[in-house]
Amino acid sequence: MTSAPPSPVPPASSPAASSGAATDATPDGAAIVLPKTSESPQLLRIRHSMSHVLAMAVQKLFPRAQVTIGPWTESGFYYDFDNPDPFTEADLKAIQKEMGKIIARKLPLERIEVSREEAERRIRGQNEPYKLEILAGLTEPITLYTLGDQWWDLCAGPHVANTGELHPKAFALESVAGAYWRGDEKRAQLQRIYGTAWETPEQLAEHKRRKEEALRRDHRRLGTDLELFSIEEEAGAGLVFWHPRGARMRLLIEDFWRAAHFEDGYELLYTPHVADLNLWKTSGHLDFYSESMFGPMAVDERQYQLKPMNCPFHVLTYASRLRSYRELPIRWAELGTVYRYERPGVMHGLMRVRGFTQDDAHVFCLPEQISDEILRVLNLTERILSTFDFRSYEIHLSTRPEKSIGEDAVWDLATAGLVEALERKGWAYKVDEGGGAFYGPKIDLKIEDAIGRMWQCSTIQLDFNLPERFDLHYVAADGSRSRPIMIHRAIFGSLERFFGVMVENYAGDFPFWLAPEQVRLLPVTDEALPWAEELRSQLAAAGIRAGIDHSGDRLGKLIRNGEQMKIPVLGVIGAREAETRSVSLRSRRQGDLGSVEADALVSAASAANAGRLATLALA
């Protein structure tokens, strides 16, 4: 059965919001647009139909292969098969060739509505047990699509009219991977064949180029090559080890984050990593989130639980004494490490891990303060993300779902506050009707990286649930007790994931202020080494991260080593530089900067750090 995921909200478009449809220029200047499936009805039909063509080709070449599901994705399609033998790279080539033959036959794709009994009869005749299970979950009417008179599948559509609408040189099979039926590791393991399809061969070529660029930017490879972090399986899957160079960068990010929050009126919290299991019962996590939590541990005849969230700890801090309306809004932030169970098949570098640090914050405010506080969060979000060169966003406003808690008046007030803040900010957005959390509406923000990919990042959520569960109050102006509005917000989302996105955005070529090693001194001779050591000490005293290459290699090799580690500035020190107490500088971004005195280098590097600049500004 080919079934599409729910249609995402179309992206916003404004000076601060990107469309998400990545573009690049051809040699003649014409832009190559790579739209997402959800943005192009024709592309959706093409990719939906291609998954059927893939399944038909597989079953012709491998008659024992049983089909399951085959949806479109934002950049292509896939299909899951139960085949006795694993598919190989040679098999993919053969399948792609067979797909080309099917396309060339211009076979019609026709929709047929059948009874449940007729669908079951057809499925049993083909011995397709997975389709029987799919059929059991379908509601009337039951529809299927035929591909010529030789193949059909349970499907709701839509599709192209015939395979002649599919360009034979605008698709490719990309890979094969394992997948569990229904995503359940206790059920059958299937083989998933991924493919991509476009309207033109030029779009396919651009897609392939960007995939190659994404591989070049892969944060897992760069994390190893640049000695930033590692995942040590001996310690456990999904647990991050920050190496000295990566730890330096993380400290820089954290220090900037803390300073920005202090300036914006936040106070910082530190909370425990574990809590009594009853806390998670009160918060509702044990009921609604238990599959993503590690198991409890017994301590002193009590059950303790590693925290998957920071929220209940901030709530307890608020509840530690009675608050007055005069104290609100209260803004508390924490770089809080949490632990969540992720299945083995979904962990991926820093993007999906089992232990990570959220840049969490919670604002407790009065209902009439919502708009001002949300606007304040949006401004802080823009300030922080733009510092790391993320300036194009998709903004989504998610409203009340069918199943929710809270009174209509409070939901209306909260949603209006979010809308008002977005409009005051001047950011375009799209409404995801019914896409909010059961406990309140929210704003989600995706950032666009250097090669046009969108990453879920910041989120702002209003919460009526936890204040009620924990019976939070403040003393109102008339002396009565009222419940505060609670705002959850994260700007990075998690430090680990943001770090991975940032590494890929910069391709490991970090701006000067952020680089773990900003300056590397290259003494050409042993006689130059004392001056190199002295200069490094001067730089270190000024807060500049500098190192010395002690390898004794020839200058060409010294420079290549520095370039491989993507050091922003290399300082060559020979006999002349040692004598004149100077250094010859080479910048990755600016080229040859010539010979400068030590004071000039220290001054320019200090200014770059203070201004969080990408390069040095030498007089």
KAHU-V287729 format. One record per residue. RES is the residue in one small letter. SS is DSSP state (~ for helix, > for strand, _ for the rest). PHI is phi in whole degrees, -180 to 180 (NA if undefined). NEAR is the number of other ideal C-beta (glycine too) atoms within 8 Angstrom. Layout:
BEGIN
RES:SS:PHI:NEAR, RES:SS:PHI:NEAR
END
This chain:
BEGIN
m:_:NA:10, t:>:-100:14, s:_:-132:8, a:_:-87:9, p:_:-70:6, p:_:-57:4, s:_:-68:6, p:_:-66:7, v:_:-69:9, p:_:-59:6, p:_:-72:14, a:_:-80:13, s:_:-143:7, s:>:-161:8, p:_:-55:4, a:_:-108:9, a:>:-128:15, s:_:-91:10, s:_:-72:7, g:_:82:12, a:_:-84:10, a:>:-66:10, t:>:-132:9, d:>:-149:10, a:>:-106:8, t:_:-83:9, p:_:-55:4, d:_:-87:4, g:_:95:5, a:_:-74:6, a:>:-81:7, i:>:-99:11, v:>:-96:8, l:>:-115:13, p:_:-73:8, k:_:-79:10, t:~:-58:12, s:~:-68:9, e:~:-99:10, s:_:-136:9, p:~:-58:6, q:~:-68:7, l:~:-65:13, l:~:-62:13, r:~:-63:12, i:~:-61:14, r:~:-72:14, h:~:-62:16, s:~:-69:14, m:~:-61:15, s:~:-65:16, h:~:-68:17, v:~:-61:14, l:~:-59:16, a:~:-64:14, m:~:-63:12, a:~:-64:13, v:~:-63:15, q:~:-72:11, k:~:-73:8, l:~:-82:9, f:_:-131:10, p:_:-58:5, r:_:-85:6, a:_:-73:10, q:>:-105:11, v:>:-95:14, t:_:-126:13, i:_:-124:9, g:_:-152:15, p:_:-84:12, w:>:-79:12, t:_:-122:9, e:_:-68:6, s:_:-127:8, g:_:175:12, f:>:-163:16, y:>:-151:12, y:>:-145:15, d:>:-99:13, f:>:-128:16, d:>:-105:11, n:_:-122:12, p:_:-58:3, d:_:-115:4, p:_:-68:6, f:_:-74:11, t:_:-110:6, e:~:-61:5, a:~:-63:6, d:~:-63:10, l:~:-60:13, k:~:-63:8, a:~:-66:9, i:~:-66:15, q:~:-63:12, k:~:-63:8, e:~:-66:11, m:~:-61:14, g:~:-60:9, k:~:-66:8, i:~:-64:13, i:~:-61:12, a:~:-64:8, r:_:-80:8, k:_:52:8, l:_:-74:9, p:>:-75:8, l:>:-112:14, e:>:-120:6, r:>:-89:9, i:>:-130:9, e:>:-98:6, v:>:-130:10, s:_:-76:6, r:~:-62:10, e:~:-66:6, e:~:-67:9, a:~:-62:13, e:~:-65:10, r:~:-62:8, r:~:-64:11, i:~:-65:12, r:~:-64:8, g:~:-65:6, q:~:-98:7, n:_:55:6, e:_:-117:9, p:~:-63:7, y:~:-66:11, k:~:-66:12, l:~:-63:11, e:~:-67:8, i:~:-64:12, l:~:-58:13, a:~:-62:6, g:_:-95:5, l:_:-89:9, t:_:-104:2, e:_:-68:5, p:_:-80:4, i:>:-90:13, t:>:-124:12, l:>:-138:13, y:>:-119:15, t:>:-94:11, l:>:-119:14, g:_:65:8, d:_:-112:3, q:_:-115:5, w:>:-151:10, w:>:-151:8, d:>:-152:13, l:>:-60:12, c:>:-169:12, a:_:-98:4, g:_:80:8, p:_:-90:6, h:_:-141:12, v:_:-71:10, a:_:-70:6, n:>:-155:9, t:~:-68:15, g:~:-65:6, e:~:-82:9, l:_:-96:14, h:_:-75:9, p:_:-68:8, k:_:-112:6, a:_:-121:12, f:>:-141:15, a:>:-159:8, l:>:-86:12, e:>:-108:8, s:>:-167:7, v:>:-132:9, a:>:-145:7, g:>:-80:8, a:>:-154:11, y:>:-92:13, w:~:-61:13, r:~:63:5, g:~:71:5, d:_:-107:7, e:_:-66:7, k:_:-86:4, r:_:-108:7, a:_:-60:6, q:>:-90:6, l:>:-110:12, q:>:-118:13, r:>:-106:12, i:>:-101:15, y:>:-96:12, g:>:-141:14, t:>:-133:12, a:>:-148:13, w:_:-137:14, e:_:-80:8, t:_:-136:8, p:~:-62:9, e:~:-65:8, q:~:-65:13, l:~:-62:15, a:~:-63:8, e:~:-68:11, h:~:-59:12, k:~:-65:9, r:~:-61:9, r:~:-71:13, k:~:-64:9, e:~:-63:8, e:~:-66:9, a:~:-63:11, l:~:-63:8, r:~:-63:7, r:_:-95:14, d:_:-52:10, h:~:-67:14, r:~:-69:8, r:~:-68:8, l:~:-66:14, g:~:-61:15, t:~:-77:8, d:~:-61:8, l:_:-96:11, e:_:57:9, l:_:-98:12, f:>:-160:11, s:>:-154:8, i:>:-111:11, e:_:-98:7, e:_:-61:6, e:_:-63:3, a:_:-85:6, g:_:138:6, a:_:-71:8, g:_:73:11, l:_:-115:11, v:>:-94:12, f:>:-105:9, w:>:-88:8, h:_:-81:10, p:~:-50:7, r:~:-69:11, g:~:-67:14, a:~:-64:9, r:~:-61:10, m:~:-65:14, r:~:-61:11, l:~:-62:8, l:~:-60:10, i:~:-64:12, e:~:-64:10, d:~:-63:8, f:~:-63:11, w:~:-60:13, r:~:-64:10, a:~:-61:8, a:~:-64:11, h:~:-73:12, f:~:-59:8, e:~:-64:6, d:_:-97:9, g:_:89:5, y:_:-93:10, e:>:-112:6, l:>:-99:10, l:_:-120:11, y:_:-126:4, t:_:-129:10, p:_:-65:6, h:_:-92:6, v:>:-135:8, a:>:-156:11, d:>:-55:8, l:~:-56:12, n:~:-64:6, l:~:-62:11, w:~:-75:12, k:~:-71:9, t:~:-62:9, s:~:-72:14, g:_:94:10, h:~:-64:12, l:~:-66:12, d:~:-83:7, f:~:-105:6, y:_:-133:11, s:~:-63:8, e:~:-66:5, s:~:-102:8, m:_:-109:14, f:_:-72:7, g:_:-67:4, p:_:-73:7, m:>:-126:9, a:>:-92:7, v:>:-139:5, d:_:52:3, e:_:63:3, r:>:-122:8, q:>:-97:8, y:>:-114:12, q:>:-132:15, l:>:-60:11, k:_:-79:15, p:_:-92:10, m:_:-142:9, n:_:-95:12, c:~:-53:12, p:~:-60:16, f:~:-70:14, h:~:-69:14, v:~:-63:15, l:~:-63:10, t:~:-64:10, y:~:-62:11, a:_:-78:9, s:_:-67:5, r:_:-157:4, l:_:-75:6, r:>:-105:13, s:>:-103:8, y:~:-59:11, r:~:-67:4, e:~:-79:7, l:_:-86:13, p:_:-80:9, i:>:-106:10, r:>:-119:11, w:>:-124:13, a:>:-129:12, e:>:-154:13, l:>:-88:12, g:>:-105:12, t:>:-80:9, v:>:-124:13, y:>:-133:10, r:_:-136:10, y:_:-81:8, e:_:-115:11, r:_:-66:7, p:~:-54:7, g:~:-76:8, v:~:-107:7, m:_:-70:11, h:>:-154:5, g:_:51:10, l:_:-90:12, m:_:-75:9, r:>:-136:9, v:_:-132:13, r:_:-101:12, g:>:-134:9, f:>:-152:13, t:>:-109:10, q:>:-87:14, d:>:-90:13, d:>:-83:14, a:>:-152:13, h:>:-135:13, v:>:-115:13, f:>:-105:14, c:>:-143:13, l:_:-81:10, p:~:-55:10, e:~:-76:4, q:~:-96:11, i:~:-57:16, s:~:-60:12, d:~:-63:8, e:~:-70:12, i:~:-66:15, l:~:-59:11, r:~:-62:10, v:~:-65:12, l:~:-61:14, n:~:-64:9, l:~:-66:12, t:~:-59:11, e:~:-62:9, r:~:-62:9, i:~:-71:13, l:~:-67:14, s:~:-67:9, t:~:-62:8, f:_:-101:9, d:_:67:8, f:_:-104:12, r:_:-129:7, s:_:-115:8, y:>:-133:15, e:>:-109:12, i:>:-117:14, h:>:-125:15, l:>:-107:15, s:>:-107:13, t:_:-103:12, r:_:-61:8, p:_:-80:10, e:_:-62:4, k:_:-99:4, s:_:-158:10, i:_:-119:7, g:_:102:9, e:_:-79:5, d:~:-57:5, a:~:-62:6, v:~:-70:10, w:~:-61:14, d:~:-62:8, l:~:-64:10, a:~:-66:15, t:~:-64:12, a:~:-62:9, g:~:-65:13, l:~:-65:17, v:~:-62:9, e:~:-61:9, a:~:-65:14, l:~:-63:14, e:~:-70:7, r:~:-66:8, k:~:-71:9, g:_:84:7, w:_:-95:12, a:_:-71:8, y:_:-154:11, k:>:-118:11, v:>:-94:9, d:>:-101:11, e:_:-62:5, g:_:77:9, g:_:-92:9, g:_:-73:13, a:>:-75:10, f:_:-65:8, y:_:-103:12, g:>:161:13, p:_:-74:15, k:>:-153:13, i:>:-120:16, d:>:-115:10, l:>:-128:12, k:>:-108:13, i:>:-107:13, e:>:-100:13, d:_:-94:12, a:_:-66:7, i:_:-117:9, g:_:85:12, r:_:-83:8, m:>:-104:12, w:>:-126:9, q:>:-63:7, c:>:-133:14, s:>:-82:13, t:>:-145:13, i:>:-131:13, q:>:-129:13, l:>:-92:16, d:>:-133:14, f:_:-101:15, n:~:-80:12, l:~:-64:13, p:~:-57:14, e:~:-77:10, r:~:-60:9, f:_:-100:12, d:_:53:7, l:_:-78:14, h:_:-144:10, y:>:-140:16, v:>:-86:10, a:_:-75:9, a:_:-61:4, d:_:-90:4, g:_:89:5, s:_:-80:6, r:>:-98:6, s:>:-130:8, r:_:-90:9, p:_:-77:14, i:>:-85:15, m:>:-109:14, i:>:-111:16, h:>:-91:13, r:>:-157:13, a:>:-135:12, i:_:-99:12, f:_:-75:13, g:_:92:12, s:_:-146:11, l:~:-62:14, e:~:-64:11, r:~:-65:13, f:~:-61:12, f:~:-61:15, g:~:-62:13, v:~:-63:14, m:~:-63:9, v:~:-59:14, e:~:-72:13, n:~:-62:12, y:~:-87:11, a:_:55:10, g:_:77:10, d:_:-96:7, f:_:-76:11, p:_:-63:12, f:_:-54:15, w:_:-65:11, l:_:-102:10, a:_:-62:13, p:_:-66:11, e:_:-125:11, q:_:-83:11, v:>:-131:16, r:>:-119:14, l:>:-90:14, l:>:-119:15, p:>:-71:12, v:_:-79:10, t:_:-131:8, d:~:-64:6, e:~:-67:7, a:~:-83:14, l:~:-63:11, p:~:-58:8, w:~:-68:12, a:~:-62:13, e:~:-65:9, e:~:-65:8, l:~:-66:15, r:~:-61:12, s:~:-64:8, q:~:-64:10, l:~:-64:13, a:~:-62:10, a:~:-63:6, a:_:-92:9, g:_:82:6, i:_:-101:12, r:_:-85:10, a:>:-126:13, g:>:-135:9, i:>:-128:12, d:_:-86:12, h:_:-95:5, s:_:-68:7, g:_:77:4, d:_:-70:8, r:_:-65:5, l:~:-57:9, g:~:-58:6, k:~:-71:9, l:~:-59:15, i:~:-67:12, r:~:-61:8, n:~:-61:11, g:~:-65:12, e:~:-68:10, q:~:-63:7, m:_:-87:10, k:_:57:11, i:_:-71:13, p:_:-61:13, v:>:-133:15, l:>:-107:13, g:>:-116:14, v:>:-85:14, i:>:-127:15, g:_:-112:10, a:~:-61:9, r:~:-66:7, e:~:-65:15, a:~:-66:12, e:~:-72:6, t:~:-93:7, r:_:53:8, s:>:-130:10, v:>:-154:13, s:>:-94:11, l:>:-104:16, r:>:-127:12, s:>:-107:12, r:_:-61:10, r:_:-97:7, q:_:-114:7, g:>:82:5, d:>:-73:6, l:>:-100:11, g:>:80:6, s:>:-90:8, v:>:-132:12, e:>:-77:7, a:~:-59:11, d:~:-62:6, a:~:-66:10, l:~:-66:17, v:~:-61:12, s:~:-66:8, a:~:-67:13, a:~:-68:16, s:~:-64:11, a:~:-66:10, a:~:-65:15, n:~:-67:12, a:~:-64:6, g:_:-93:7, r:_:49:10, l:_:-97:12, a:_:-79:7, t:_:-137:11, l:_:-85:14, a:_:-116:8, l:_:-88:9, a:_:-67:4
END
